[in-house]
Amino acid sequence: MTKIVFMGTPEFSVPILEGLVTAGYEVLAVVTQPDRPVGRKKKIVASPVKEKALALGIPILQPEKISGSKEMEEIARLQPDVIVTAAFGQFLPEKLLQIPQYGALNVHASLLPKYRGGAPVHYAIINGEPKTGVSIMDMVKKMDAGGVYAQESIPITSSDDVGTMFKKLSLLGCDLLLEALPQILDGSLHSVAQDEKQVTFAPNIKPEEEAIDWQQTATEIDQKVRGMRPWPIAYTTYQENRWKIWKVSPVEERTNEKPATIVRNEKAQLWIACGQQTVLAIEELQPAGRSKQKIANFLNGAGKNIALGEQVGQNES
């Protein structure tokens, strides 16, 4: 029986771990990020992968940093045949990659060589890509630069966000890994080097990138909102208040008003001018310190004093 050490952290990784166990592979240990404080109350929460490993009765390792850790020594002691990673969230040292006989494989949520890095799904949506996918790749010292064994693509629809795509790509990645892994192990499937000329990057989203740029078109802003939902959530400001923007939709109407200008404020409509004379309807937002709400509820409450012609996004920080 092939022995595997699995490394993953978010919900994306869970179906892949389950798939390996169901397929009969011996998962010796699961390596995941340490429990972290979450939310305003800073409640300590285990990762989704840890929760699944506990349910499956698999030993768990949680290094703060894998390089040089006692957990890495434990992986070496276990002598896995292969390491499988899926959104683990840490850079793996070359010494670790050399431990398993068949190397380390990564289930990466993009069509490599496009979107190497920690936020490939976010950037695919933000950039308006018509499709994305999953790559099964060799792990090497350089980030997401290893040879690719297999790829599968799926479309990105106008209603998809990071959450929906993660669910789709997780299942796709599980199926693709289980199809490719036996062939990788028996040597019948070989990796193909990535074309370095086609490489693009998807680094983790920085806080300053979450602010909406109203000079962009309504369609581009819609892509940004969906590309940051359900995390980290795009935002704009109104006067001194920050609004997290959860859902928007471009409208057909055009405007000559400057971008960021409120051009409609009615019972259930808050429209804002965008670049190239386009207009965006805000459908769901979350004022600071409050819960997410439909725009009609917002305009009937805290938003009732918002005036036409005022500007949003003037206090971004």
LUMTORNU-632288 format. One record per residue (C-alpha): residue number from 1; residue in one letter; y, x, z. Coordinates in steps of 0.001 Angstrom, whole numbers. Example, Ala and Ser with C-alpha at 12.3 -4.5 7.8 and 13.67 -1.06 7.14 Angstrom:
BEGIN
   num   residuo        yy        xx        zz
     1         a     -4500     12300      7800
     2         s     -1060     13670      7140
END
This chain:
BEGIN
   num   residuo        yy        xx        zz
     1         m         0         0         0
     2         t      3445      1322      -971
     3         k      5540      2141      2081
     4         i      9262      1317      1920
     5         v     12314      1860      4083
     6         f     14857      -842      3231
     7         m     18598      -319      3682
     8         g     21016     -3242      3452
     9         t     23599     -5186      5422
    10         p     25132     -8434      4047
    11         e     23623    -11731      2944
    12         f     23261    -10301      -562
    13         s     20521     -7982       738
    14         v     18420    -10609      2508
    15         p     16490    -12127      -457
    16         i     15673     -8621     -1679
    17         l     14178     -7676      1695
    18         e     12254    -10950      1822
    19         g     11004    -10416     -1721
    20         l      9584     -6992      -914
    21         v      7735     -8331      2121
    22         t      6406    -11370       245
    23         a      5228     -9151     -2607
    24         g      3063     -7195      -169
    25         y      5014     -3978       212
    26         e      4881     -2372      3652
    27         v      8463     -2242      4936
    28         l      8299       416      7635
    29         a     11851       -70      8870
    30         v     15123     -1753      8017
    31         v     18331       275      8220
    32         t     21521     -1744      8576
    33         q     25061     -1387      9865
    34         p     25703     -1618     13621
    35         d     26636     -4988     15120
    36         r     30368     -5575     14602
    37         p     33095     -7727     16221
    38         v     33978    -10697     14011
    39         g     36822    -13229     14066
    40         r     39806    -13632     16341
    41         k     37579    -13703     19422
    42         k     35899    -10437     18344
    43         k     32431    -11781     18966
    44         i     29772     -9122     18378
    45         v     27625    -10240     15438
    46         a     24484     -8754     13905
    47         s     24285     -8278     10149
    48         p     22348    -10874      8106
    49         v     19776     -8191      7279
    50         k     19234     -7435     10958
    51         e     18691    -11128     11665
    52         k     16098    -11335      8894
    53         a     14369     -8128     10020
    54         l     14097     -9506     13547
    55         a     12542    -12699     12176
    56         l     10070    -10647     10131
    57         g      9220     -8335     13017
    58         i     10335     -5177     11224
    59         p     11704     -2212     13234
    60         i     15485     -1853     12911
    61         l     17671      1263     12739
    62         q     21469       949     13054
    63         p     23230      4289     12642
    64         e     27007      4392     12937
    65         k     26775      7135     10310
    66         i     23448      7893      8663
    67         s     24169     11550      7815
    68         g     22745     13859     10474
    69         s     21755     10977     12734
    70         k     18628     10477     14811
    71         e     17937      7465     12580
    72         m     17728      9760      9567
    73         e     15254     11888     11481
    74         e     13224      8736     12141
    75         i     13177      7901      8420
    76         a     11888     11404      7701
    77         r      9180     10923     10321
    78         l      8114      7621      8728
    79         q      7629      9340      5339
    80         p      8253      6307      3106
    81         d      7087      6362      -496
    82         v     10430      4963     -1608
    83         i     13765      3916      -130
    84         v     15289       704     -1451
    85         t     18978        11      -820
    86         a     21029     -3092     -1505
    87         a     24638     -3134      -296
    88         f     23940      -933      2716
    89         g     27565        76      3084
    90         q     27301      3821      3728
    91         f     27084      6894      1526
    92         l     23585      8391      1649
    93         p     23303     12190      2022
    94         e     21239     14145      -476
    95         k     18873     15250      2294
    96         l     17944     11600      2880
    97         l     17438     10909      -824
    98         q     14903     13742      -987
    99         i     12664     12309      1757
   100         p     10640      9690      -206
   101         q      8091     10751     -2799
   102         y      9482      8360     -5421
   103         g     13132      8760     -4485
   104         a     15634      6095     -3551
   105         l     16403      3006     -5629
   106         n     19547       927     -5421
   107         v     20013     -2716     -6386
   108         h     23627     -2576     -7599
   109         a     25575     -5743     -8419
   110         s     27085     -4716    -11744
   111         l     26141     -3736    -15253
   112         l     26431         8    -14802
   113         p     28225      2156    -15808
   114         k     30874      -556    -15279
   115         y     32080     -1123    -11728
   116         r     30681      1696     -9675
   117         g     31689      1308     -6038
   118         g     31727     -1085     -3119
   119         a     33331     -4181     -4662
   120         p     31791     -4672     -8132
   121         v     31567     -8465     -7922
   122         h     35163     -8810     -6742
   123         y     36512     -6751     -9636
   124         a     34349     -8407    -12278
   125         i     35866    -11781    -11367
   126         i     39410    -10466    -10838
   127         n     39338     -8796    -14262
   128         g     38102    -11944    -15996
   129         e     34765    -10559    -17122
   130         p     32660    -13166    -18967
   131         k     29493    -11834    -17369
   132         t     28163     -9425    -14779
   133         g     24688     -8553    -13590
   134         v     22380     -6298    -11619
   135         s     21219     -2731    -12208
   136         i     18174     -1063    -10661
   137         m     19124      2583    -10480
   138         d     18099      5968     -9128
   139         m     20250      7101     -6232
   140         v     21850     10512     -6583
   141         k     24493     12428     -4643
   142         k     27323     11014     -6789
   143         m     28199      7369     -6083
   144         d     26336      4880     -8324
   145         a     25862      7574    -10952
   146         g     22072      7683    -11167
   147         g     19943      6698    -14121
   148         v     19322      2999    -14697
   149         y     15762      1645    -14819
   150         a     16537     -2011    -15561
   151         q     19447     -4416    -15984
   152         e     19885     -8171    -16207
   153         s     23102    -10088    -16866
   154         i     24377    -13575    -16024
   155         p     27609    -15367    -16985
   156         i     30590    -15756    -14667
   157         t     31839    -19342    -14911
   158         s     35384    -20573    -14249
   159         s     34241    -22031    -10927
   160         d     32420    -18947     -9650
   161         d     33744    -16847     -6795
   162         v     32400    -13821     -4921
   163         g     30268    -16044     -2708
   164         t     28524    -17914     -5523
   165         m     28019    -14768     -7582
   166         f     26540    -12883     -4640
   167         k     23939    -15616     -4220
   168         k     23063    -15590     -7914
   169         l     23007    -11795     -8184
   170         s     20936    -11405     -5036
   171         l     18157    -13579     -6443
   172         l     18461    -11902     -9837
   173         g     18305     -8472     -8196
   174         c     15222     -9409     -6209
   175         d     13354    -10580     -9298
   176         l     14413     -7547    -11319
   177         l     13406     -5106     -8587
   178         l      9990     -6690     -8121
   179         e      9434     -6563    -11880
   180         a     10535     -2935    -12244
   181         l      9185     -1370     -9056
   182         p      5467     -1245     -9987
   183         q      6353       391    -13300
   184         i      8636      2915    -11593
   185         l      5895      3811     -9131
   186         d      3206      4248    -11792
   187         g      5537      6271    -14018
   188         s      5566      3843    -16965
   189         l      9270      2997    -16589
   190         h     11851      5740    -16884
   191         s     15545      5688    -16042
   192         v     18247      6007    -18677
   193         a     21318      8123    -17986
   194         q     24621      6275    -17762
   195         d     27263      6799    -20417
   196         e     30007      8571    -18477
   197         k     32585      7543    -21096
   198         q     32054      3898    -20162
   199         v     32410      4331    -16386
   200         t     34799      2065    -14462
   201         f     35229      1817    -10707
   202         a     35346      -969     -8133
   203         p     36503       550     -4839
   204         n     36676     -1538     -1692
   205         i     39641     -3922     -1675
   206         k     42651     -2549       214
   207         p     44788     -4913      2353
   208         e     47835     -4439       115
   209         e     45799     -5586     -2889
   210         e     45229     -9005     -1319
   211         a     48837    -10092     -1993
   212         i     49311    -12315     -5049
   213         d     51536    -10938     -7799
   214         w     53342    -13962     -9227
   215         q     54317    -11981    -12326
   216         q     50708    -12396    -13433
   217         t     49712    -15474    -15421
   218         a     48234    -18553    -13743
   219         t     44812    -17673    -15154
   220         e     44999    -14111    -13823
   221         i     45996    -15363    -10372
   222         d     43153    -17894    -10408
   223         q     40779    -15000    -11163
   224         k     42245    -13025     -8269
   225         v     41884    -15927     -5838
   226         r     38242    -16471     -6841
   227         g     37654    -12713     -6854
   228         m     38668    -12553     -3183
   229         r     36935    -15700     -1947
   230         p     35359    -16077       584
   231         w     36551    -12604      1590
   232         p     38999    -10983      2002
   233         i     41129    -13949       699
   234         a     44248    -13535     -1416
   235         y     47546    -14464       167
   236         t     51216    -15102      -427
   237         t     54171    -15657      1905
   238         y     56694    -18435      2299
   239         q     59776    -17491      4285
   240         e     58262    -15664      7285
   241         n     54837    -17324      7060
   242         r     51671    -16022      5417
   243         w     49522    -18436      3461
   244         k     45939    -17500      2654
   245         i     45238    -19029      -740
   246         w     41705    -20423     -1003
   247         k     41748    -22450     -4189
   248         v     44070    -22817     -7157
   249         s     43979    -24141    -10704
   250         p     46131    -23361    -13747
   251         v     47919    -26396    -15207
   252         e     48926    -27039    -18801
   253         e     52608    -27555    -18051
   254         r     54973    -24686    -18891
   255         t     58149    -23714    -17054
   256         n     61286    -21657    -17595
   257         e     61622    -20981    -13873
   258         k     61220    -17439    -12552
   259         p     57732    -16472    -11377
   260         a     57092    -17344     -7691
   261         t     59389    -20392     -7849
   262         i     58140    -23707     -6433
   263         v     58411    -26105     -9383
   264         r     56697    -29186     -7969
   265         n     56277    -30474     -4426
   266         e     54886    -33987     -4272
   267         k     52306    -35843     -2148
   268         a     49310    -33857     -3331
   269         q     50845    -31262     -5642
   270         l     52331    -27868     -4929
   271         w     52968    -26040     -8192
   272         i     54299    -22499     -8512
   273         a     55683    -20715    -11553
   274         c     53781    -17653    -12728
   275         g     54173    -15017    -15413
   276         q     54579    -15888    -19100
   277         q     55922    -19383    -18219
   278         t     52557    -20505    -16803
   279         v     52136    -22741    -13762
   280         l     49582    -22714    -10964
   281         a     48589    -25598     -8687
   282         i     47696    -24683     -5097
   283         e     44702    -26794     -4048
   284         e     43653    -25284      -704
   285         l     45516    -22925      1603
   286         q     45421    -21680      5173
   287         p     48709    -21190      7039
   288         a     48789    -18439      9649
   289         g     47038    -19504     12845
   290         r     45645    -22679     11315
   291         s     42480    -23781      9570
   292         k     41978    -24073      5825
   293         q     43264    -27396      4470
   294         k     43605    -29412      1295
   295         i     47080    -29277      -198
   296         a     47705    -33009       423
   297         n     47079    -32542      4137
   298         f     49273    -29466      4236
   299         l     52181    -31178      2476
   300         n     51927    -34152      4816
   301         g     52129    -31819      7830
   302         a     53471    -28300      8109
   303         g     54476    -28184      4448
   304         k     56605    -31321      4307
   305         n     59879    -29348      4411
   306         i     59072    -27054      1490
   307         a     61793    -27416     -1143
   308         l     61803    -27183     -4932
   309         g     63337    -24018     -6281
   310         e     62406    -21877     -3297
   311         q     60463    -18672     -3753
   312         v     57113    -17575     -2393
   313         g     55877    -14007     -2036
   314         q     59175    -12505      -938
   315         n     57881    -10983      2317
   316         e     54619     -9331      1294
   317         s     53435     -6522      3546
END
